[in-house]
Amino acid sequence: MMPLSFYLDLLKDKSVRRKYNQHSIASGKGSAILMFHHVAETCSDEVSASCYSSIVDFRNLLTELSKSKYFVSLPDLCKDLQDGIVPRDKIVITFDDVPANVYYNAVPILQELNIPYTLYISTSLMGMDGYLSKEQIVELSKDSLCTVGSHTVSHCKLKYKGVNLQEEFSASKNTLELLIKKPVEHFAYPYGTPFAISERVIQYMKSSGLYQSAVSTIPAYINEYSVENRFSLPRIHSQLFTNEYLNK
């Protein structure tokens, strides 16, 4: 039998999604933060298909979106929200974990098309096989299109007892800031659903004053609800957008 906490999380997950989606429906399909992981020619056995975008689909999606949307940086979107503005027809591109194939396959396309992007980095993954090296992170941080954000130290599920939130939030920020010599002001919760984060975690993040925003993986558009909830912003998985815009 599953523990009671599992069913409570499931109910909460549905209620949170419903709240975001109600606001999204009322607001219309407007601005969105998109989440990518791997961008490669083929999906390797080690990578979940849900975390994979082909290079062709990645380019085609950006090209198609540019016909009706405006690409903006995450800091610019957050500035609108801080000012009480619900941005319209804007798209933010983000990457979680940041495997090395993003450096080789996605970044050149983004630079070619002059599209801002955000890299959410778990500091324990830096330099590991298949992920960005410290040198690559420093190089990309100098790109005016790039925003470097934190994705914790250990890529853990933050809601569980025993997790040191101060360590995961501040140590990752400090490590990245020492590396790139720039402020790191934006955060992505690992896994990003109510199965992995809780109201306690979100409130801790908000009260810490460490970051200007934090993103989840709740699939919804940016809307009025987001203005008051910059520390649990929704993001739409790239595959959902790819399927919609490329009619796949």
GIQUISUL-V652300 format. One record per backbone hydrogen bond with DSSP energy under -1.0 kcal/mol. CO is the residue of the C=O (numbers start at 1). NH is the residue of the N-H. Records with the same first field share a line. If there is no record, write none. Layout:
# GIQUISUL-V652300
CO: NH  NH
This chain:
# GIQUISUL-V652300
3: 6
4: 8
5: 9
6: 10
7: 11
8: 12
9: 13
10: 14
11: 15
12: 16
13: 17
14: 18
15: 19
16: 20
17: 21
18: 22
19: 23
20: 24
21: 25
22: 26
23: 27
24: 28
28: 30
31: 222
32: 92
33: 236
34: 94
35: 238
36: 96
38: 53
44: 47
48: 51
49: 52
51: 38
53: 40
54: 58
55: 59
56: 60
57: 61
58: 62
59: 63
60: 64
61: 65
62: 66
64: 67
65: 68  69
70: 91
73: 77
74: 78
75: 79
76: 80
77: 81
78: 82
79: 83
80: 85
81: 84
89: 70
90: 32
91: 72
92: 34
93: 118
94: 36
95: 120
96: 98
98: 132
99: 102
100: 104
101: 105
102: 107
106: 110
107: 111
108: 112
109: 113
110: 115
117: 147
118: 95
119: 149
120: 97
121: 151
122: 125
125: 128
128: 131
130: 100
132: 127
133: 137
134: 138
135: 139
136: 140
137: 141
140: 143
143: 146
145: 117
147: 119
149: 121
150: 188
152: 123
153: 124
157: 160
160: 163
163: 165
164: 168
165: 169
166: 170
167: 171
169: 173
170: 174
171: 175
172: 176
173: 177
174: 178
175: 179
176: 180
177: 181
185: 212  213
186: 150
187: 215
190: 192
192: 217
193: 196  197
196: 159
198: 202
199: 203
200: 204
201: 205
202: 206
203: 207
204: 208
213: 187
214: 233
215: 189
218: 220  235
223: 226
229: 232
230: 214
233: 216
236: 35
237: 241
238: 242
239: 243
240: 244
241: 245
242: 246
243: 248
